[in-house]
Amino acid sequence: MIKKAVPFIPVSIILILLLTVVILFNNENGRSSYVLFFPLDSMKGKNAEIREVYRSKDSHHRLDIFINELILGPVALKVNPFIPEGTKIRSFIWRDELLYLDLNKDFIRESASIPLDYMEKIVYLKENIFFNFPQIKDITITVEGQIPGSEFYALSEKSES
C-alpha cells in the first residue's frame, strides 16, 4: 500500500507548487501601483503616496481609476487633498498623447480645508497624471466644458448668477 502511494507524493508536491505559483502570479497581476502627490499640511511641499489599485488592461479605464483615486484624497493624515469633495469626472478623451478632462463645478469650489486656487489644483492634477502616465504629453482640463479662468468662462459664471 505504501509503495503505491510513494509515486503520487512527488507529483502532488509538484502540483501544489505549481498551484501556489499560479495564485501568486495572478495576485500580482491584479494590482497596479501609482504614485499620488498631495500637498503637505503647510502647503509648502508635496508628499507622495503609493496607491495599489485594480489593474485593468484598458488604459482608459486605468486613467479613470487613477483620477478617481486622486479625488478620494490622501490616506496619510499629514497630507491634504487638493480636489474638493463632490468633484466628479464628467468626461475625458484620451487620444494619442493628448488628454481632455472635463470635471464638474465642485472642482473649482473654494474650501477652507483646501487653501488652493483652481489653477494650483490644475497644476497638482496635471503633475500627477504626467508622472503616472508618461505617454500623455498635453492635458486640457475643463470645468463644465469651459476652461477655468478664460474670458468665456468668466462670462458664463456671471450669466448663471
Secondary structure, 3 states (H helix, E strand, C coil): CHHHHCCHHHHHHHHHHHHHHHHHHHHHHCEEEEEEEEEECCCCCEEEEEEEEECCCCHHHHHHHHHHHHHHCCCCCCECCCCCCCCCEEEEEEECCEEEEEECHHHHCCECCECCCHHHHHHHHHHHHHHHCCCCCEEEEEECCECCCCHHHHHHHHHHC
